[in-house]
Amino acid sequence: MNLIPAPWEADPKSIKAVMEAWNSNREFQTADIMSGYGRTTTKAELEAMGKAHGITIRYAKLTKVVYIP
């Protein structure tokens, strides 16, 4: 699943900032058609659905990527 920071959340500039946002349940938007493009979600919501694995988060104005296994 591909995610991007929600527009109202701060855009992380480092992997550390991405992981802090992810682990503190900040909101992200889905960025692929298969998971409903633009739908807002959090780590806790994805864990509850059993889908919190294989996550790719684009950050730093969508120029960098981090993969969460």
mmCIF file of the N, C-alpha and C atoms, coordinates in Angstrom:
data_MODEL
# 
_entry.id   MODEL 
# 
loop_
_atom_site.group_PDB 
_atom_site.id 
_atom_site.type_symbol 
_atom_site.label_atom_id 
_atom_site.label_alt_id 
_atom_site.label_comp_id 
_atom_site.label_asym_id 
_atom_site.label_entity_id 
_atom_site.label_seq_id 
_atom_site.pdbx_PDB_ins_code 
_atom_site.Cartn_x 
_atom_site.Cartn_y 
_atom_site.Cartn_z 
_atom_site.occupancy 
_atom_site.B_iso_or_equiv 
_atom_site.pdbx_formal_charge 
_atom_site.auth_seq_id 
_atom_site.auth_comp_id 
_atom_site.auth_asym_id 
_atom_site.auth_atom_id 
_atom_site.pdbx_PDB_model_num 
ATOM 1   N N  . MET A 1 1  ? 0.850  -1.171 0.000  1.00 0.00 ? 1  MET A N  1 
ATOM 2   C CA . MET A 1 1  ? 0.000  0.000  0.000  1.00 0.00 ? 1  MET A CA 1 
ATOM 3   C C  . MET A 1 1  ? 0.895  1.233  0.000  1.00 0.00 ? 1  MET A C  1 
ATOM 4   N N  . ASN A 1 2  ? 0.550  2.202  -0.802 1.00 0.00 ? 2  ASN A N  1 
ATOM 5   C CA . ASN A 1 2  ? 1.289  3.460  -0.892 1.00 0.00 ? 2  ASN A CA 1 
ATOM 6   C C  . ASN A 1 2  ? 0.545  4.548  -0.138 1.00 0.00 ? 2  ASN A C  1 
ATOM 7   N N  . LEU A 1 3  ? 1.272  5.286  0.697  1.00 0.00 ? 3  LEU A N  1 
ATOM 8   C CA . LEU A 1 3  ? 0.682  6.364  1.478  1.00 0.00 ? 3  LEU A CA 1 
ATOM 9   C C  . LEU A 1 3  ? 1.473  7.648  1.293  1.00 0.00 ? 3  LEU A C  1 
ATOM 10  N N  . ILE A 1 4  ? 0.793  8.769  1.469  1.00 0.00 ? 4  ILE A N  1 
ATOM 11  C CA . ILE A 1 4  ? 1.417  10.084 1.495  1.00 0.00 ? 4  ILE A CA 1 
ATOM 12  C C  . ILE A 1 4  ? 0.866  10.821 2.709  1.00 0.00 ? 4  ILE A C  1 
ATOM 13  N N  . PRO A 1 5  ? 1.590  11.791 3.261  1.00 0.00 ? 5  PRO A N  1 
ATOM 14  C CA . PRO A 1 5  ? 1.056  12.539 4.399  1.00 0.00 ? 5  PRO A CA 1 
ATOM 15  C C  . PRO A 1 5  ? -0.235 13.263 3.999  1.00 0.00 ? 5  PRO A C  1 
ATOM 16  N N  . ALA A 1 6  ? -1.203 13.276 4.911  1.00 0.00 ? 6  ALA A N  1 
ATOM 17  C CA . ALA A 1 6  ? -2.434 14.019 4.655  1.00 0.00 ? 6  ALA A CA 1 
ATOM 18  C C  . ALA A 1 6  ? -2.078 15.500 4.505  1.00 0.00 ? 6  ALA A C  1 
ATOM 19  N N  . PRO A 1 7  ? -2.817 16.236 3.672  1.00 0.00 ? 7  PRO A N  1 
ATOM 20  C CA . PRO A 1 7  ? -2.472 17.639 3.405  1.00 0.00 ? 7  PRO A CA 1 
ATOM 21  C C  . PRO A 1 7  ? -2.400 18.520 4.652  1.00 0.00 ? 7  PRO A C  1 
ATOM 22  N N  . TRP A 1 8  ? -3.153 18.195 5.680  1.00 0.00 ? 8  TRP A N  1 
ATOM 23  C CA . TRP A 1 8  ? -3.172 19.013 6.899  1.00 0.00 ? 8  TRP A CA 1 
ATOM 24  C C  . TRP A 1 8  ? -2.104 18.594 7.900  1.00 0.00 ? 8  TRP A C  1 
ATOM 25  N N  . GLU A 1 9  ? -1.380 17.516 7.618  1.00 0.00 ? 9  GLU A N  1 
ATOM 26  C CA . GLU A 1 9  ? -0.277 17.071 8.469  1.00 0.00 ? 9  GLU A CA 1 
ATOM 27  C C  . GLU A 1 9  ? 1.033  17.655 7.941  1.00 0.00 ? 9  GLU A C  1 
ATOM 28  N N  . ALA A 1 10 ? 2.022  17.754 8.820  1.00 0.00 ? 10 ALA A N  1 
ATOM 29  C CA . ALA A 1 10 ? 3.335  18.239 8.399  1.00 0.00 ? 10 ALA A CA 1 
ATOM 30  C C  . ALA A 1 10 ? 3.978  17.232 7.452  1.00 0.00 ? 10 ALA A C  1 
ATOM 31  N N  . ASP A 1 11 ? 4.708  17.735 6.468  1.00 0.00 ? 11 ASP A N  1 
ATOM 32  C CA . ASP A 1 11 ? 5.409  16.873 5.523  1.00 0.00 ? 11 ASP A CA 1 
ATOM 33  C C  . ASP A 1 11 ? 6.757  16.500 6.136  1.00 0.00 ? 11 ASP A C  1 
ATOM 34  N N  . PRO A 1 12 ? 6.944  15.228 6.514  1.00 0.00 ? 12 PRO A N  1 
ATOM 35  C CA . PRO A 1 12 ? 8.218  14.828 7.124  1.00 0.00 ? 12 PRO A CA 1 
ATOM 36  C C  . PRO A 1 12 ? 9.391  15.063 6.165  1.00 0.00 ? 12 PRO A C  1 
ATOM 37  N N  . LYS A 1 13 ? 10.525 15.400 6.738  1.00 0.00 ? 13 LYS A N  1 
ATOM 38  C CA . LYS A 1 13 ? 11.720 15.665 5.924  1.00 0.00 ? 13 LYS A CA 1 
ATOM 39  C C  . LYS A 1 13 ? 12.775 14.578 6.066  1.00 0.00 ? 13 LYS A C  1 
ATOM 40  N N  . SER A 1 14 ? 12.571 13.629 6.997  1.00 0.00 ? 14 SER A N  1 
ATOM 41  C CA . SER A 1 14 ? 13.555 12.571 7.223  1.00 0.00 ? 14 SER A CA 1 
ATOM 42  C C  . SER A 1 14 ? 12.830 11.265 7.537  1.00 0.00 ? 14 SER A C  1 
ATOM 43  N N  . ILE A 1 15 ? 13.568 10.164 7.452  1.00 0.00 ? 15 ILE A N  1 
ATOM 44  C CA . ILE A 1 15 ? 12.987 8.862  7.790  1.00 0.00 ? 15 ILE A CA 1 
ATOM 45  C C  . ILE A 1 15 ? 12.562 8.854  9.253  1.00 0.00 ? 15 ILE A C  1 
ATOM 46  N N  . LYS A 1 16 ? 13.360 9.462  10.117 1.00 0.00 ? 16 LYS A N  1 
ATOM 47  C CA . LYS A 1 16 ? 13.016 9.525  11.542 1.00 0.00 ? 16 LYS A CA 1 
ATOM 48  C C  . LYS A 1 16 ? 11.681 10.240 11.737 1.00 0.00 ? 16 LYS A C  1 
ATOM 49  N N  . ALA A 1 17 ? 11.467 11.356 11.043 1.00 0.00 ? 17 ALA A N  1 
ATOM 50  C CA . ALA A 1 17 ? 10.211 12.101 11.160 1.00 0.00 ? 17 ALA A CA 1 
ATOM 51  C C  . ALA A 1 17 ? 9.029  11.295 10.611 1.00 0.00 ? 17 ALA A C  1 
ATOM 52  N N  . VAL A 1 18 ? 9.266  10.533 9.537  1.00 0.00 ? 18 VAL A N  1 
ATOM 53  C CA . VAL A 1 18 ? 8.204  9.680  8.978  1.00 0.00 ? 18 VAL A CA 1 
ATOM 54  C C  . VAL A 1 18 ? 7.807  8.630  10.000 1.00 0.00 ? 18 VAL A C  1 
ATOM 55  N N  . MET A 1 19 ? 8.803  7.976  10.596 1.00 0.00 ? 19 MET A N  1 
ATOM 56  C CA . MET A 1 19 ? 8.518  6.918  11.559 1.00 0.00 ? 19 MET A CA 1 
ATOM 57  C C  . MET A 1 19 ? 7.836  7.460  12.810 1.00 0.00 ? 19 MET A C  1 
ATOM 58  N N  . GLU A 1 20 ? 8.212  8.660  13.238 1.00 0.00 ? 20 GLU A N  1 
ATOM 59  C CA . GLU A 1 20 ? 7.540  9.279  14.388 1.00 0.00 ? 20 GLU A CA 1 
ATOM 60  C C  . GLU A 1 20 ? 6.082  9.560  14.062 1.00 0.00 ? 20 GLU A C  1 
ATOM 61  N N  . ALA A 1 21 ? 5.820  10.080 12.861 1.00 0.00 ? 21 ALA A N  1 
ATOM 62  C CA . ALA A 1 21 ? 4.439  10.353 12.439 1.00 0.00 ? 21 ALA A CA 1 
ATOM 63  C C  . ALA A 1 21 ? 3.645  9.052  12.331 1.00 0.00 ? 21 ALA A C  1 
ATOM 64  N N  . TRP A 1 22 ? 4.239  8.027  11.738 1.00 0.00 ? 22 TRP A N  1 
ATOM 65  C CA . TRP A 1 22 ? 3.579  6.736  11.571 1.00 0.00 ? 22 TRP A CA 1 
ATOM 66  C C  . TRP A 1 22 ? 3.240  6.122  12.936 1.00 0.00 ? 22 TRP A C  1 
ATOM 67  N N  . ASN A 1 23 ? 4.215  6.093  13.836 1.00 0.00 ? 23 ASN A N  1 
ATOM 68  C CA . ASN A 1 23 ? 4.018  5.465  15.143 1.00 0.00 ? 23 ASN A CA 1 
ATOM 69  C C  . ASN A 1 23 ? 3.117  6.269  16.076 1.00 0.00 ? 23 ASN A C  1 
ATOM 70  N N  . SER A 1 24 ? 2.938  7.559  15.820 1.00 0.00 ? 24 SER A N  1 
ATOM 71  C CA . SER A 1 24 ? 2.030  8.366  16.649 1.00 0.00 ? 24 SER A CA 1 
ATOM 72  C C  . SER A 1 24 ? 0.655  8.520  15.995 1.00 0.00 ? 24 SER A C  1 
ATOM 73  N N  . ASN A 1 25 ? 0.383  7.674  15.008 1.00 0.00 ? 25 ASN A N  1 
ATOM 74  C CA . ASN A 1 25 ? -0.932 7.606  14.355 1.00 0.00 ? 25 ASN A CA 1 
ATOM 75  C C  . ASN A 1 25 ? -1.369 8.909  13.699 1.00 0.00 ? 25 ASN A C  1 
ATOM 76  N N  . ARG A 1 26 ? -0.413 9.611  13.078 1.00 0.00 ? 26 ARG A N  1 
ATOM 77  C CA . ARG A 1 26 ? -0.771 10.762 12.259 1.00 0.00 ? 26 ARG A CA 1 
ATOM 78  C C  . ARG A 1 26 ? -1.531 10.267 11.036 1.00 0.00 ? 26 ARG A C  1 
ATOM 79  N N  . GLU A 1 27 ? -2.279 11.139 10.403 1.00 0.00 ? 27 GLU A N  1 
ATOM 80  C CA . GLU A 1 27 ? -3.086 10.728 9.252  1.00 0.00 ? 27 GLU A CA 1 
ATOM 81  C C  . GLU A 1 27 ? -2.273 10.750 7.957  1.00 0.00 ? 27 GLU A C  1 
ATOM 82  N N  . PHE A 1 28 ? -2.496 9.714  7.162  1.00 0.00 ? 28 PHE A N  1 
ATOM 83  C CA . PHE A 1 28 ? -1.910 9.584  5.841  1.00 0.00 ? 28 PHE A CA 1 
ATOM 84  C C  . PHE A 1 28 ? -3.035 9.319  4.854  1.00 0.00 ? 28 PHE A C  1 
ATOM 85  N N  . GLN A 1 29 ? -2.791 9.622  3.597  1.00 0.00 ? 29 GLN A N  1 
ATOM 86  C CA . GLN A 1 29 ? -3.767 9.335  2.544  1.00 0.00 ? 29 GLN A CA 1 
ATOM 87  C C  . GLN A 1 29 ? -3.230 8.223  1.662  1.00 0.00 ? 29 GLN A C  1 
ATOM 88  N N  . THR A 1 30 ? -4.141 7.373  1.220  1.00 0.00 ? 30 THR A N  1 
ATOM 89  C CA . THR A 1 30 ? -3.745 6.322  0.299  1.00 0.00 ? 30 THR A CA 1 
ATOM 90  C C  . THR A 1 30 ? -3.415 6.957  -1.044 1.00 0.00 ? 30 THR A C  1 
ATOM 91  N N  . ALA A 1 31 ? -2.423 6.378  -1.720 1.00 0.00 ? 31 ALA A N  1 
ATOM 92  C CA . ALA A 1 31 ? -1.959 6.961  -2.977 1.00 0.00 ? 31 ALA A CA 1 
ATOM 93  C C  . ALA A 1 31 ? -1.941 5.937  -4.103 1.00 0.00 ? 31 ALA A C  1 
ATOM 94  N N  . ASP A 1 32 ? -2.832 4.958  -4.016 1.00 0.00 ? 32 ASP A N  1 
ATOM 95  C CA . ASP A 1 32 ? -2.963 4.015  -5.116 1.00 0.00 ? 32 ASP A CA 1 
ATOM 96  C C  . ASP A 1 32 ? -4.431 3.616  -5.280 1.00 0.00 ? 32 ASP A C  1 
ATOM 97  N N  . ILE A 1 33 ? -4.773 3.226  -6.459 1.00 0.00 ? 33 ILE A N  1 
ATOM 98  C CA . ILE A 1 33 ? -6.161 2.934  -6.791 1.00 0.00 ? 33 ILE A CA 1 
ATOM 99  C C  . ILE A 1 33 ? -6.676 1.704  -6.042 1.00 0.00 ? 33 ILE A C  1 
ATOM 100 N N  . MET A 1 34 ? -5.837 0.707  -5.862 1.00 0.00 ? 34 MET A N  1 
ATOM 101 C CA . MET A 1 34 ? -6.264 -0.546 -5.229 1.00 0.00 ? 34 MET A CA 1 
ATOM 102 C C  . MET A 1 34 ? -6.781 -0.347 -3.806 1.00 0.00 ? 34 MET A C  1 
ATOM 103 N N  . SER A 1 35 ? -6.262 0.645  -3.097 1.00 0.00 ? 35 SER A N  1 
ATOM 104 C CA . SER A 1 35 ? -6.689 0.861  -1.717 1.00 0.00 ? 35 SER A CA 1 
ATOM 105 C C  . SER A 1 35 ? -7.602 2.073  -1.570 1.00 0.00 ? 35 SER A C  1 
ATOM 106 N N  . GLY A 1 36 ? -8.107 2.592  -2.660 1.00 0.00 ? 36 GLY A N  1 
ATOM 107 C CA . GLY A 1 36 ? -9.035 3.720  -2.609 1.00 0.00 ? 36 GLY A CA 1 
ATOM 108 C C  . GLY A 1 36 ? -8.303 5.042  -2.548 1.00 0.00 ? 36 GLY A C  1 
ATOM 109 N N  . TYR A 1 37 ? -7.861 5.539  -3.668 1.00 0.00 ? 37 TYR A N  1 
ATOM 110 C CA . TYR A 1 37 ? -7.027 6.748  -3.751 1.00 0.00 ? 37 TYR A CA 1 
ATOM 111 C C  . TYR A 1 37 ? -7.612 7.901  -2.929 1.00 0.00 ? 37 TYR A C  1 
ATOM 112 N N  . GLY A 1 38 ? -6.784 8.489  -2.061 1.00 0.00 ? 38 GLY A N  1 
ATOM 113 C CA . GLY A 1 38 ? -7.173 9.671  -1.296 1.00 0.00 ? 38 GLY A CA 1 
ATOM 114 C C  . GLY A 1 38 ? -7.869 9.388  0.023  1.00 0.00 ? 38 GLY A C  1 
ATOM 115 N N  . ARG A 1 39 ? -8.090 8.118  0.344  1.00 0.00 ? 39 ARG A N  1 
ATOM 116 C CA . ARG A 1 39 ? -8.739 7.770  1.604  1.00 0.00 ? 39 ARG A CA 1 
ATOM 117 C C  . ARG A 1 39 ? -7.766 8.014  2.745  1.00 0.00 ? 39 ARG A C  1 
ATOM 118 N N  . THR A 1 40 ? -8.242 8.620  3.823  1.00 0.00 ? 40 THR A N  1 
ATOM 119 C CA . THR A 1 40 ? -7.398 8.915  4.977  1.00 0.00 ? 40 THR A CA 1 
ATOM 120 C C  . THR A 1 40 ? -7.359 7.716  5.911  1.00 0.00 ? 40 THR A C  1 
ATOM 121 N N  . THR A 1 41 ? -6.161 7.439  6.446  1.00 0.00 ? 41 THR A N  1 
ATOM 122 C CA . THR A 1 41 ? -6.001 6.305  7.347  1.00 0.00 ? 41 THR A CA 1 
ATOM 123 C C  . THR A 1 41 ? -4.876 6.570  8.333  1.00 0.00 ? 41 THR A C  1 
ATOM 124 N N  . THR A 1 42 ? -4.768 5.715  9.336  1.00 0.00 ? 42 THR A N  1 
ATOM 125 C CA . THR A 1 42 ? -3.699 5.784  10.332 1.00 0.00 ? 42 THR A CA 1 
ATOM 126 C C  . THR A 1 42 ? -3.110 4.391  10.530 1.00 0.00 ? 42 THR A C  1 
ATOM 127 N N  . LYS A 1 43 ? -1.992 4.316  11.223 1.00 0.00 ? 43 LYS A N  1 
ATOM 128 C CA . LYS A 1 43 ? -1.370 3.029  11.518 1.00 0.00 ? 43 LYS A CA 1 
ATOM 129 C C  . LYS A 1 43 ? -2.328 2.150  12.315 1.00 0.00 ? 43 LYS A C  1 
ATOM 130 N N  . ALA A 1 44 ? -2.983 2.722  13.327 1.00 0.00 ? 44 ALA A N  1 
ATOM 131 C CA . ALA A 1 44 ? -3.894 1.947  14.173 1.00 0.00 ? 44 ALA A CA 1 
ATOM 132 C C  . ALA A 1 44 ? -5.049 1.369  13.355 1.00 0.00 ? 44 ALA A C  1 
ATOM 133 N N  . GLU A 1 45 ? -5.586 2.136  12.428 1.00 0.00 ? 45 GLU A N  1 
ATOM 134 C CA . GLU A 1 45 ? -6.682 1.658  11.581 1.00 0.00 ? 45 GLU A CA 1 
ATOM 135 C C  . GLU A 1 45 ? -6.221 0.504  10.694 1.00 0.00 ? 45 GLU A C  1 
ATOM 136 N N  . LEU A 1 46 ? -5.048 0.643  10.113 1.00 0.00 ? 46 LEU A N  1 
ATOM 137 C CA . LEU A 1 46 ? -4.524 -0.421 9.257  1.00 0.00 ? 46 LEU A CA 1 
ATOM 138 C C  . LEU A 1 46 ? -4.194 -1.674 10.058 1.00 0.00 ? 46 LEU A C  1 
ATOM 139 N N  . GLU A 1 47 ? -3.684 -1.500 11.277 1.00 0.00 ? 47 GLU A N  1 
ATOM 140 C CA . GLU A 1 47 ? -3.420 -2.655 12.135 1.00 0.00 ? 47 GLU A CA 1 
ATOM 141 C C  . GLU A 1 47 ? -4.715 -3.383 12.475 1.00 0.00 ? 47 GLU A C  1 
ATOM 142 N N  . ALA A 1 48 ? -5.770 -2.642 12.754 1.00 0.00 ? 48 ALA A N  1 
ATOM 143 C CA . ALA A 1 48 ? -7.061 -3.246 13.087 1.00 0.00 ? 48 ALA A CA 1 
ATOM 144 C C  . ALA A 1 48 ? -7.612 -4.055 11.915 1.00 0.00 ? 48 ALA A C  1 
ATOM 145 N N  . MET A 1 49 ? -7.302 -3.642 10.695 1.00 0.00 ? 49 MET A N  1 
ATOM 146 C CA . MET A 1 49 ? -7.754 -4.360 9.503  1.00 0.00 ? 49 MET A CA 1 
ATOM 147 C C  . MET A 1 49 ? -6.761 -5.437 9.062  1.00 0.00 ? 49 MET A C  1 
ATOM 148 N N  . GLY A 1 50 ? -5.624 -5.514 9.746  1.00 0.00 ? 50 GLY A N  1 
ATOM 149 C CA . GLY A 1 50 ? -4.591 -6.489 9.378  1.00 0.00 ? 50 GLY A CA 1 
ATOM 150 C C  . GLY A 1 50 ? -3.831 -6.115 8.115  1.00 0.00 ? 50 GLY A C  1 
ATOM 151 N N  . LYS A 1 51 ? -3.762 -4.814 7.816  1.00 0.00 ? 51 LYS A N  1 
ATOM 152 C CA . LYS A 1 51 ? -3.096 -4.361 6.593  1.00 0.00 ? 51 LYS A CA 1 
ATOM 153 C C  . LYS A 1 51 ? -1.909 -3.436 6.858  1.00 0.00 ? 51 LYS A C  1 
ATOM 154 N N  . ALA A 1 52 ? -1.341 -3.488 8.054  1.00 0.00 ? 52 ALA A N  1 
ATOM 155 C CA . ALA A 1 52 ? -0.246 -2.581 8.401  1.00 0.00 ? 52 ALA A CA 1 
ATOM 156 C C  . ALA A 1 52 ? 1.110  -3.172 8.059  1.00 0.00 ? 52 ALA A C  1 
ATOM 157 N N  . HIS A 1 53 ? 1.212  -3.842 6.929  1.00 0.00 ? 53 HIS A N  1 
ATOM 158 C CA . HIS A 1 53 ? 2.480  -4.413 6.483  1.00 0.00 ? 53 HIS A CA 1 
ATOM 159 C C  . HIS A 1 53 ? 2.646  -4.114 4.992  1.00 0.00 ? 53 HIS A C  1 
ATOM 160 N N  . GLY A 1 54 ? 3.882  -4.037 4.566  1.00 0.00 ? 54 GLY A N  1 
ATOM 161 C CA . GLY A 1 54 ? 4.139  -3.728 3.161  1.00 0.00 ? 54 GLY A CA 1 
ATOM 162 C C  . GLY A 1 54 ? 3.732  -2.320 2.789  1.00 0.00 ? 54 GLY A C  1 
ATOM 163 N N  . ILE A 1 55 ? 3.984  -1.375 3.681  1.00 0.00 ? 55 ILE A N  1 
ATOM 164 C CA . ILE A 1 55 ? 3.582  0.017  3.478  1.00 0.00 ? 55 ILE A CA 1 
ATOM 165 C C  . ILE A 1 55 ? 4.743  0.810  2.878  1.00 0.00 ? 55 ILE A C  1 
ATOM 166 N N  . THR A 1 56 ? 4.463  1.584  1.859  1.00 0.00 ? 56 THR A N  1 
ATOM 167 C CA . THR A 1 56 ? 5.419  2.519  1.274  1.00 0.00 ? 56 THR A CA 1 
ATOM 168 C C  . THR A 1 56 ? 4.898  3.926  1.530  1.00 0.00 ? 56 THR A C  1 
ATOM 169 N N  . ILE A 1 57 ? 5.723  4.759  2.163  1.00 0.00 ? 57 ILE A N  1 
ATOM 170 C CA . ILE A 1 57 ? 5.320  6.142  2.446  1.00 0.00 ? 57 ILE A CA 1 
ATOM 171 C C  . ILE A 1 57 ? 6.223  7.079  1.671  1.00 0.00 ? 57 ILE A C  1 
ATOM 172 N N  . ARG A 1 58 ? 5.617  7.946  0.869  1.00 0.00 ? 58 ARG A N  1 
ATOM 173 C CA . ARG A 1 58 ? 6.359  8.984  0.143  1.00 0.00 ? 58 ARG A CA 1 
ATOM 174 C C  . ARG A 1 58 ? 6.344  10.238 1.018  1.00 0.00 ? 58 ARG A C  1 
ATOM 175 N N  . TYR A 1 59 ? 7.480  10.926 1.093  1.00 0.00 ? 59 TYR A N  1 
ATOM 176 C CA . TYR A 1 59 ? 7.591  12.108 1.945  1.00 0.00 ? 59 TYR A CA 1 
ATOM 177 C C  . TYR A 1 59 ? 8.544  13.111 1.318  1.00 0.00 ? 59 TYR A C  1 
ATOM 178 N N  . ALA A 1 60 ? 8.795  14.219 2.011  1.00 0.00 ? 60 ALA A N  1 
ATOM 179 C CA . ALA A 1 60 ? 9.664  15.297 1.519  1.00 0.00 ? 60 ALA A CA 1 
ATOM 180 C C  . ALA A 1 60 ? 9.194  15.764 0.144  1.00 0.00 ? 60 ALA A C  1 
ATOM 181 N N  . LYS A 1 61 ? 7.959  16.240 0.112  1.00 0.00 ? 61 LYS A N  1 
ATOM 182 C CA . LYS A 1 61 ? 7.312  16.693 -1.129 1.00 0.00 ? 61 LYS A CA 1 
ATOM 183 C C  . LYS A 1 61 ? 7.273  15.590 -2.178 1.00 0.00 ? 61 LYS A C  1 
ATOM 184 N N  . LEU A 1 62 ? 7.090  14.346 -1.689 1.00 0.00 ? 62 LEU A N  1 
ATOM 185 C CA . LEU A 1 62 ? 6.942  13.146 -2.519 1.00 0.00 ? 62 LEU A CA 1 
ATOM 186 C C  . LEU A 1 62 ? 8.215  12.784 -3.283 1.00 0.00 ? 62 LEU A C  1 
ATOM 187 N N  . THR A 1 63 ? 9.363  13.289 -2.822 1.00 0.00 ? 63 THR A N  1 
ATOM 188 C CA . THR A 1 63 ? 10.615 12.994 -3.529 1.00 0.00 ? 63 THR A CA 1 
ATOM 189 C C  . THR A 1 63 ? 11.383 11.819 -2.923 1.00 0.00 ? 63 THR A C  1 
ATOM 190 N N  . LYS A 1 64 ? 11.004 11.402 -1.703 1.00 0.00 ? 64 LYS A N  1 
ATOM 191 C CA . LYS A 1 64 ? 11.690 10.295 -1.041 1.00 0.00 ? 64 LYS A CA 1 
ATOM 192 C C  . LYS A 1 64 ? 10.677 9.233  -0.627 1.00 0.00 ? 64 LYS A C  1 
ATOM 193 N N  . VAL A 1 65 ? 11.185 8.016  -0.433 1.00 0.00 ? 65 VAL A N  1 
ATOM 194 C CA . VAL A 1 65 ? 10.305 6.889  -0.101 1.00 0.00 ? 65 VAL A CA 1 
ATOM 195 C C  . VAL A 1 65 ? 10.910 6.087  1.034  1.00 0.00 ? 65 VAL A C  1 
ATOM 196 N N  . VAL A 1 66 ? 10.053 5.635  1.950  1.00 0.00 ? 66 VAL A N  1 
ATOM 197 C CA . VAL A 1 66 ? 10.471 4.704  2.985  1.00 0.00 ? 66 VAL A CA 1 
ATOM 198 C C  . VAL A 1 66 ? 9.519  3.522  2.949  1.00 0.00 ? 66 VAL A C  1 
ATOM 199 N N  . TYR A 1 67 ? 10.077 2.325  3.115  1.00 0.00 ? 67 TYR A N  1 
ATOM 200 C CA . TYR A 1 67 ? 9.285  1.091  3.087  1.00 0.00 ? 67 TYR A CA 1 
ATOM 201 C C  . TYR A 1 67 ? 9.185  0.543  4.505  1.00 0.00 ? 67 TYR A C  1 
ATOM 202 N N  . ILE A 1 68 ? 7.972  0.243  4.946  1.00 0.00 ? 68 ILE A N  1 
ATOM 203 C CA . ILE A 1 68 ? 7.732  -0.343 6.247  1.00 0.00 ? 68 ILE A CA 1 
ATOM 204 C C  . ILE A 1 68 ? 7.255  -1.774 6.026  1.00 0.00 ? 68 ILE A C  1 
ATOM 205 N N  . PRO A 1 69 ? 8.091  -2.762 6.366  1.00 0.00 ? 69 PRO A N  1 
ATOM 206 C CA . PRO A 1 69 ? 7.723  -4.172 6.111  1.00 0.00 ? 69 PRO A CA 1 
ATOM 207 C C  . PRO A 1 69 ? 6.531  -4.649 6.938  1.00 0.00 ? 69 PRO A C  1 
# 
